Amino acid sequence: MKKPTGLGRGLSALLDDANKSAAAEKGGESGVQTLPISKIKPNPNQPRRHFDEEALGELAASIEAKGVLQPILVRPVEDGYQIIAGERRWRAAQKAQLHEIPALIRNTDKAQTAEIAIIENVQREDLNAIEEAEAYRELQKEHGYDQAGIAGVVGKSRSHVANLIRLLDLPDDVREMLLRGDITMGHARAALSADDPSKLAKIIVKEGLSVRQAEARAKSDQEPERKEKEPVSLSAANADIEALERQLGDMLGLRVKVAHGKGGGKVELNYRTLDQLDMICQRLSGEPI
C-alpha cells in the first residue's frame, strides 16, 4: 500500500505552509495574490458534485458586502490556474460579480491536487454521504489508502469510513433517496442488510420508520417467523443503545459511547483532532459550522 502523503492536516496548515514559503522567497511579503477569476478553472476531480444554490447565494451576498475573507488555493496550469480548494468561494465570488479573488498558488501535480481536494472537503464536512463515500473510494483506488489510513488523514473513525463506503453498494434509487434526504444514513445502512434494499427503503419513507424499526424490519425479512413473540429483554435494550450509538456516530463522524442505567447515564464523544473538538463545541453551542 502506498504510504499516506501527510496531506490530511487541513487547509489551514496548507495555507500556513504556503504563506511561510512565499514569505521566505519574497523577504517577508505575503504569499496571497489577487488573480483574475476568468483565469481560474475548477478541479475536474473535485469530489463535491452538489452545490446548494441557496447557501451559495448567501455566501455571495456576504462576499459582496465584505469581500473574500479566506483565499482559495490554486495550482498553475497551462492556460491559467486550477482550484485545489475553495471552489465554493470561487463560485460565490462570480455570483457577487467580482472580477478578482485572493489566492495562494501552490505547485502540486495532478495526483496531489486530487488527494488534497478529497481530504479537505471531507474534513470540512462539505460533502453529502454519497459524495463522501465516493471520495473515500477514490482515496482507496487512486491513492493507495486502506480504511485505517483514510480514517487517520480525515480525522474520522474507521467504522465511519467503512459504513460510508458500503453505501456505494446501494441501488441507484436508494442512493437518490439518501441524496434527497428522504432517508438517513442509518436508514440506508439498514436497507443494505435487507434482501430487497429498494423495497425496504420505500417502506421506510411510506411508513416513516425509525432507524431502529428499519433494522428490525430488515432482520425479520431474513429470519423465519417465530412461533411466539419473545419478551423485550436486556439484549433488546442494548440493541437500542447500539443503534443510537451508530446513529450519533454517523451524524458526527466520531466514535460515540452511550452508558445508560436506572439513574441516568452519560454520552462519550471521542475525538482525535482539535478540529473535531471545535466541531463538537460548535454543534453544542448552536453556532454555524
Secondary structure, 3 states (H helix, E strand, C coil): CCCCCCCCCCHHHHHHHHHHHHHHHCCCCCCCEEEEHHHEECCCCCCCCCCCHHHHHHHHHHHHHHCCCCCEEEEEECCEEEEEECHHHHHHHHHCCCCEEEEEECCCCHHHHHHHHHHHHHHCCCCCHHHHHHHHHHHHHHHCCCHHHHHHHHCCCHHHHHHHHHHHHCCHHHHHHHHHCCCCHHHHHHHHCCCCHHHHHHHHHHHCCCHHHHHHHHHHHHCCCCCCCCCCCHHHHHHHHHHHHHHHHHHHCCEEEEEEECCEEEEEEECCCHHHHHHHHHHHHCCCC
